[in-house]
Each structure stands twice: as structure tokens, then as C-alpha cells.
Amino acid sequence: MPAANWNPMTSTTTVTLLERLGRGDTIISDGATGTYLQEHGLEPGGCPEEFNVSHPDIVRDMAKRYFDAGSEMVLTNSFGGSKFMTRKYGFEDQVAEFNRLAAEHARSVAPPGGYVIGSVGPTGEFLEPLGPVSEKEMYDAFAEQITALAEGGADGVVIETMTAIEEATLAVRAAKDNTDLLVMSTMVYDPGPRGFFTMMGITPERGVKELREAGADVVGTNCGNGIERMIEIARLMRAVDDGFMIVHSNAGIPAIIDLEIVYPETPEFMAEHFKTLRDLGINILGGCCGTGPDHIKALGIALRG
């Protein structure tokens, strides 16, 4: 374990994220990207990744605000950066540019000891025979995106918000085959009468097992749930796996109030429950939809004092 007064955000010693996890450190991640960009000019239906080109100051400021709030790792603005997602906006030819810039923007404001993690979301496509995309096409798309994130200076990638285990494991393999990055992968589990499942029928126990077998260094869950349900999911994951884990929780389930989307969980409410997740052995803690720098600041105070 590191010395009690060691501060990873000001240390000049180069320590990898995997090394810190191996020491037993709890890592504070960041909050939502989409929520932040929507509050800073991204129009409904707009392409977030295009902001890396047209609004670099906003993207850099987002990363800086999270680092300033206490995030030790920040995700890049590249969630929908695959060729399948960018094609919907007519930006398929800019995949490499969007992802490289996403990593460069976060890297440019990272303090000493701060980690940049490339965000890789679902392609929005189904693999054959359910859909028209072959395994090779999807693998190549992930490899293109993740390679660009590595070139931009990412320390790792998080393959997140997945519902299909076949897609998630392809992305993990693409990252492992084509880069030396730390690889994390998370899935979205929804509650039902028989427990928690992804939209494609994957349980937390199966998700953890198969992502780990595919080569993921860190596995876990993100999005879809407030923090109390994330605690339930964390218990299920921890019951079958003792490796490194990550949880990025929504600020509750959103409601529409006065024509605005409102997430109900306050920074203080989430911070108390993040302590429970830490005590369950979740190694990386952060926010997803509805969370912002204030949530991260409260998380840091709760964990560090």
C-alpha cells in the first residue's frame, strides 16, 4: 500500500493505473460526458465526438474540471467514436481524427499522476446472424477506434455500456491484440422479475466471467441504474470474481420536470453509497449519466476525507 501522505495527483513518479490497482488503491474516476456536453452547447441529436474538432476548448475544460474535482482518471469524449456510430452523422472518414483528438484533449490537461482512459461504446449494430455485421467488420472497427485513442495518449480504454457479450468480448480482443493499453469493460444490467440482465439476456455473473476470459483487466458495470441498484449488482459480481472491478453509476433514474431531464441523486447521497461500494472491494468508482464535477468532489471527500 502507498504511504498515507502519498498523493497520486501531484507525484512525479510514473506509476501505471494497473500498478496502483495492484497496491490496493481505490481510484476515483470521473462523471458523465454527454450530460456535461449537453449543458455546454451540444444540441439534441448532435454528434458529441465532432466537438473534439469544433469545440476543443469545451472538451478540454470538461476533462480539467473533472481532474480539478478529484478525478484520478478521466474518460475521453469518444463513446460513439466507431465508424458505425460516426457514419450516422456523415463523419465515418474522421474516426481516427475524432478519437486521437479525444485522447489528446484529455491528456493536455491531465495533472501528474492523472490517467486518460479512452471511452469505447457500443456500435449500435448486431452481429450476424442477428444483424448485417460480420465479426471481422466489428473487430476492425474497434481496432481502428482503439488504436487512434492509443496514438492520442490514452493510458487505457473502457469498453462500456455494452449489452451483448459477443460485441463486448470482440472489443476487448481488439484492444488487447492491437495495443498495450489497460483494458476495462462494463455492461448495463437492468432489474427484472428474475434478477439483473442486460438487454441481450446476460447476467452480471456471466458478464464478469466472459469479459475476464476475453482478457479484460478490469470488469464491471455502468449506466442504467442509480447507486443503490449498483450496490446490488456489485455484490453479484463480487460473489463470482475477485479481480479488479469498476462501477460508474447514474445519478438515479431520470424524470422529466418542467420539460427538463432531472436526475434525482445528489452528490452527497451518492457519496455515502460509494463508500459501500468501496467496502465491497470495487476498485474504481465514478459516475455516469446525470453526474458531474460536484458528484466527483463529494465522492473524493467521502473516500479521502
C-alpha positions in Angstrom: 0.0 0.0 0.0 1.2 3.6 -0.7 2.2 5.8 2.2 -0.7 7.6 3.8 0.5 11.0 2.6 1.3 10.0 -1.0 -0.8 12.0 -3.5 -1.0 10.4 -6.9 -2.2 13.6 -8.5 1.0 15.6 -7.6 3.5 12.8 -7.6 6.2 13.0 -10.3 6.7 9.2 -10.1 5.3 7.4 -13.1 3.0 4.7 -11.7 0.7 2.9 -14.0 -3.0 2.5 -13.2 -2.6 -1.2 -13.1 0.2 -0.8 -10.5 -2.0 1.4 -8.4 -4.8 -1.2 -8.5 -2.3 -3.9 -7.5 -1.4 -1.8 -4.5 -5.0 -1.9 -3.3 -5.7 1.8 -4.1 -9.3 2.9 -4.7 -9.3 5.0 -7.9 -11.7 7.9 -8.3 -13.0 8.2 -11.9 -15.0 11.0 -13.5 -18.6 11.7 -14.2 -20.8 12.0 -17.3 -19.6 13.2 -20.6 -22.9 13.5 -22.5 -24.6 15.4 -19.7 -21.7 17.9 -19.5 -21.6 18.5 -23.3 -25.4 18.9 -23.4 -25.1 21.6 -20.7 -22.4 23.3 -22.8 -23.9 23.6 -26.2 -24.3 20.1 -27.7 -27.7 20.1 -29.4 -30.1 17.2 -29.1 -29.2 14.6 -31.7 -25.8 16.2 -32.3 -22.5 14.2 -32.6 -20.5 14.5 -29.3 -17.3 13.3 -30.9 -17.4 16.1 -33.5 -16.9 18.5 -30.6 -13.3 17.3 -30.5 -12.8 19.2 -33.7 -15.2 22.1 -33.5 -15.2 22.8 -29.7 -11.9 21.6 -28.4 -11.9 24.2 -25.5 -15.2 22.7 -24.2 -13.8 19.2 -24.3 -10.5 20.2 -22.6 -12.4 22.2 -20.0 -14.6 19.2 -19.2 -11.6 17.0 -18.6 -9.9 19.7 -16.5 -13.0 20.3 -14.4 -13.1 16.6 -13.5 -9.4 16.4 -12.7 -9.8 19.5 -10.6 -12.7 18.0 -8.8 -10.6 15.0 -7.8 -10.8 12.5 -10.6 -7.7 10.4 -10.9 -8.8 9.1 -14.3 -10.9 10.8 -16.9 -12.7 9.3 -19.9 -12.3 10.7 -23.4 -15.0 12.2 -25.5 -15.1 9.2 -27.8 -18.0 7.0 -26.6 -19.7 6.9 -30.1 -16.4 7.1 -32.0 -16.6 3.9 -34.0 -17.2 4.0 -37.8 -20.7 2.6 -37.3 -21.8 5.4 -35.0 -20.0 8.3 -36.8 -21.5 7.1 -40.1 -24.9 8.2 -38.8 -23.6 11.8 -38.8 -21.6 11.6 -42.0 -18.2 11.5 -40.2 -17.1 8.0 -40.9 -13.9 9.2 -42.5 -12.9 11.1 -39.4 -12.8 8.2 -36.9 -9.1 8.3 -36.4 -9.1 12.1 -36.1 -12.0 12.2 -33.6 -10.5 9.6 -31.3 -7.0 10.8 -31.5 -8.1 14.3 -30.6 -10.3 13.0 -27.8 -7.3 11.5 -26.1 -5.1 14.4 -26.8 -7.5 16.9 -25.4 -7.8 15.0 -22.1 -4.1 14.4 -22.0 -3.3 18.1 -22.4 -5.0 18.9 -19.1 -4.1 15.8 -17.1 -2.1 16.6 -14.0 0.9 14.5 -13.0 -0.4 11.1 -12.0 -3.7 11.6 -13.8 -4.8 8.9 -16.2 -6.6 9.2 -19.6 -9.0 6.4 -20.4 -10.4 6.0 -23.9 -14.2 5.6 -23.9 -15.5 3.0 -26.4 -19.3 2.5 -26.6 -21.5 0.1 -28.5 -21.5 0.2 -32.3 -25.3 0.2 -32.4 -25.2 -2.8 -34.7 -26.0 -6.5 -34.3 -23.6 -9.2 -35.3 -24.5 -11.9 -37.9 -26.9 -13.8 -37.9 -29.0 -11.3 -35.9 -27.7 -8.4 -37.9 -25.7 -7.5 -41.0 -22.3 -7.0 -39.5 -19.6 -9.7 -39.5 -17.3 -10.4 -36.6 -14.3 -9.2 -38.7 -16.1 -5.9 -39.6 -16.9 -5.1 -36.0 -13.4 -6.2 -34.7 -11.8 -4.0 -37.3 -14.0 -1.1 -36.3 -13.0 -1.4 -32.7 -9.3 -1.8 -33.6 -9.5 1.4 -35.7 -11.0 3.4 -32.8 -8.9 2.0 -30.0 -5.6 2.4 -32.0 -6.4 6.0 -32.5 -7.1 6.5 -28.8 -3.7 4.9 -28.0 -2.0 7.2 -30.5 -3.6 10.2 -28.8 -2.0 9.3 -25.5 -4.6 7.2 -23.7 -3.4 5.1 -20.7 -6.2 2.6 -21.2 -9.7 2.0 -22.6 -13.0 1.3 -21.1 -15.4 -0.7 -23.4 -18.6 0.5 -21.7 -22.4 0.4 -21.8 -22.4 -3.0 -23.5 -25.4 -5.3 -23.6 -24.2 -8.1 -26.0 -21.4 -10.2 -24.7 -20.2 -11.1 -28.2 -19.7 -7.4 -29.0 -18.0 -6.6 -25.7 -15.6 -9.5 -26.0 -14.7 -8.6 -29.6 -13.8 -5.1 -28.4 -11.7 -6.5 -25.6 -9.8 -8.7 -28.0 -9.3 -5.8 -30.5 -7.8 -3.7 -27.7 -5.5 -6.5 -26.4 -4.4 -7.5 -29.9 -3.6 -4.1 -31.2 -2.4 -2.0 -28.2 -0.6 -2.4 -24.8 -3.4 -0.4 -23.1 -5.1 -1.4 -19.8 -8.4 -2.8 -20.9 -11.7 -2.4 -18.9 -15.1 -3.5 -19.9 -18.5 -2.8 -18.4 -22.1 -3.9 -19.2 -25.5 -2.4 -18.4 -27.7 -4.6 -16.2 -31.4 -3.9 -15.8 -33.6 -5.2 -12.9 -36.4 -7.6 -13.7 -38.6 -10.2 -12.0 -35.8 -12.8 -12.2 -32.9 -10.5 -11.3 -30.5 -8.4 -13.3 -29.9 -8.9 -17.0 -28.6 -6.9 -19.9 -31.0 -6.2 -22.8 -29.5 -9.3 -24.5 -30.0 -11.5 -21.5 -26.6 -11.5 -19.9 -26.4 -11.7 -16.1 -23.8 -9.9 -14.0 -22.2 -13.2 -13.1 -21.9 -14.3 -16.7 -20.7 -10.9 -17.9 -17.9 -10.8 -15.4 -16.8 -14.3 -16.2 -16.7 -13.9 -20.0 -15.2 -10.5 -20.1 -12.4 -11.7 -17.8 -11.9 -14.7 -20.0 -11.7 -12.4 -23.1 -8.7 -10.6 -21.4 -10.2 -7.6 -19.7 -8.0 -6.4 -16.9 -10.9 -4.6 -15.1 -14.6 -5.6 -15.4 -17.8 -4.1 -14.0 -20.9 -2.1 -14.8 -22.1 1.3 -15.8 -25.2 3.3 -16.6 -28.8 2.3 -16.4 -29.1 2.4 -12.6 -28.9 4.5 -9.6 -26.3 3.8 -7.0 -28.4 1.6 -4.7 -29.0 -0.9 -7.6 -25.3 -0.6 -8.5 -24.6 -1.9 -5.0 -26.8 -4.9 -5.6 -25.0 -5.6 -8.9 -21.6 -5.2 -7.3 -22.5 -7.9 -4.7 -23.4 -10.3 -7.5 -20.2 -9.6 -9.4 -18.0 -9.9 -6.3 -19.6 -13.3 -5.5 -18.0 -14.8 -8.5 -14.9 -12.8 -9.2 -12.1 -11.4 -7.1 -10.3 -9.4 -9.8 -10.2 -5.6 -10.3 -13.7 -4.0 -10.8 -15.2 -0.7 -11.8 -18.6 0.9 -11.2 -19.8 4.0 -13.0 -23.3 4.8 -11.5 -26.0 7.1 -12.9 -27.4 9.8 -10.6 -30.6 7.8 -10.3 -33.3 7.2 -12.8 -34.1 10.5 -14.7 -37.5 12.2 -14.6 -38.9 15.0 -16.8 -39.7 18.0 -14.7 -40.8 21.3 -16.3 -39.7 19.9 -19.7 -36.2 19.2 -18.4 -34.5 15.9 -17.7 -33.6 15.7 -14.0 -31.5 13.1 -12.2 -32.6 12.8 -8.6 -29.5 11.6 -6.7 -27.4 14.3 -5.1 -23.7 14.3 -4.8 -24.0 13.8 -1.0 -26.4 10.9 -1.4 -24.2 9.1 -3.9 -21.0 9.8 -1.9 -22.3 7.9 1.1 -23.2 4.9 -1.1 -19.9 5.0 -2.9 -18.3 4.1 0.4 -20.4 0.9 0.5 -19.1 0.1 -3.0 -15.5 0.7 -1.8 -16.1 -1.6 1.1 -17.3 -4.3 -1.3 -14.0 -4.1 -3.0 -14.9 -2.1 -6.1 -11.5 -0.7 -7.2 -12.6 2.2 -9.5 -15.6 4.4 -8.6 -17.2 7.1 -10.7 -20.3 8.5 -12.3 -22.3 8.1 -15.4 -25.4 9.9 -16.7 -26.5 12.8 -14.6 -23.3 13.1 -12.6 -20.9 16.0 -12.8 -17.8 17.5 -11.1 -19.8 18.2 -7.9 -20.5 14.4 -7.6 -16.9 13.6 -8.1 -15.8 16.2 -5.5 -18.3 14.7 -3.0 -17.0 11.2 -3.8 -13.4 12.3 -3.2 -14.3 13.9 0.2 -16.2 10.7 1.2 -13.3 8.4 0.3 -10.3 10.6 1.2 -11.7 12.9 3.9 
